[in-house]
Amino acid sequence: MAELVFFTGTMDSGKSTLALQLDHNHAARGRTGVIFTRHDRAGAARVSSRLGLEVAAREVDDATDFWEVVAAERRQGRYVDYVVCDEAQFYSPAQVEQLARLVDEVEIDVFAFGITTDFRTRLFPGSARLLELADRTEVLQVQSLCWCGRRATHNARTVDGVMVVEGEQVVVGDTAADTREVAYEVLCRRHHMRRMTAASARRLAEVGEGMLDLG
């Protein structure tokens, strides 16, 4: 029986690596799949992992209709056994429902990968719908670590080196109109609540050492 499976974890937990490995394993058994992504770090129409792996993919945008994409593949004589959906948190709830329909009505396996919450600790709409509809939700066992060594559970956004908890849910960096330096970091809940990133903790430690030297 086909399934809709949602693999989730914080940043740095190996989601894209697992997505590529899963695609490789299924393709090696003669199954035909399609890989989708949105806003990958490597640019449009790419799935990349922090380990250096990278493959071509189909870029999802607001107009993407997964049901129509698969139908078009079939009209061209290409049977689709499964789809891999990376960065699925950026998909719309309607697109997640399209994926569920592919599972239920066409018996296509759907493997979705993504984080659940944003830098504000709020659920992404796509992830929320996946949690509601998935046959299974798998939390990745590779633990990301906060700078303090505890298990990281939250994704933090920094703008020009300062952690922020307000702003647009999705920010695409490196644009001509935006000269800010936007970065992301994983933190434990304690340090996310305190807005204490690795850089701010380092600065605090340096101030403490300076005060000891003055004393």
JOSUL-V445398 format. One record per helix or strand of 3 or more residues. SS is the DSSP state (alpha for helix, beta for strand). FROM is the first residue (numbers start at 1). LEN is the number of residues. If there is no record, write none. Layout:
ss=SS from=FROM len=LEN
ss=SS from=FROM len=LEN
This chain:
ss=beta from=4 len=5
ss=alpha from=15 len=14
ss=beta from=33 len=5
ss=beta from=46 len=3
ss=beta from=54 len=3
ss=alpha from=66 len=10
ss=beta from=82 len=4
ss=alpha from=88 len=3
ss=alpha from=93 len=14
ss=beta from=109 len=6
ss=alpha from=125 len=9
ss=beta from=136 len=4
ss=beta from=154 len=6
ss=beta from=162 len=3
ss=beta from=182 len=6
ss=alpha from=189 len=5
ss=alpha from=198 len=17
